[in-house]
Amino acid sequence: MQKSYFGAYFLALFGDWLKGAYIYKLFSWYGYQESDIAILYFTSFASSAIFGTITGSLTDIYGRK
């Protein structure tokens, strides 16, 4: 079960990573500096990784039995 969870989780992380080029283009169009875009992108990726792991664990513990 854990292997299937991690398989889906890493696919979601990969999908989040792929959208980076589009997010960069959007932020640069709005006038953000490259350093600000890097900070925003890293923060978004890190929060997805952290909260995705926590949410998955909580769902396993408290989810439907």
HUNORQUI-V667107 format. One record per backbone hydrogen bond with DSSP energy under -0.5 kcal/mol. NH is the residue of the N-H (numbers start at 1). CO is the residue of the C=O. E is the energy in kcal/mol with one decimal. If there is no record, write none. Layout:
NH_CO_E ; NH_CO_E
This chain:
5_1_-2.0 ; 6_2_-2.6 ; 7_3_-2.2 ; 8_4_-2.0 ; 9_5_-2.7 ; 10_6_-2.7 ; 11_7_-1.6 ; 12_8_-2.1 ; 13_9_-2.2 ; 14_10_-2.3 ; 15_11_-2.3 ; 16_12_-2.2 ; 17_13_-2.1 ; 18_14_-2.2 ; 19_15_-1.2 ; 20_17_-1.4 ; 21_18_-0.8 ; 23_19_-2.2 ; 24_20_-2.5 ; 25_21_-2.0 ; 26_22_-2.1 ; 27_23_-2.8 ; 28_24_-2.6 ; 29_25_-1.9 ; 30_26_-1.6 ; 31_28_-0.9 ; 32_27_-2.2 ; 37_33_-2.1 ; 38_34_-2.1 ; 39_35_-1.9 ; 40_36_-2.6 ; 41_37_-2.8 ; 42_38_-2.5 ; 43_39_-2.5 ; 44_40_-2.2 ; 45_41_-2.5 ; 46_42_-2.8 ; 47_43_-2.4 ; 48_44_-1.9 ; 49_45_-2.2 ; 50_46_-2.6 ; 51_47_-2.6 ; 52_48_-1.8 ; 53_49_-1.4 ; 54_50_-2.2 ; 55_51_-2.7 ; 56_52_-2.1 ; 57_53_-2.1 ; 58_54_-2.6 ; 59_55_-2.3 ; 60_56_-1.9 ; 61_57_-2.0 ; 62_58_-3.2 ; 63_59_-1.7
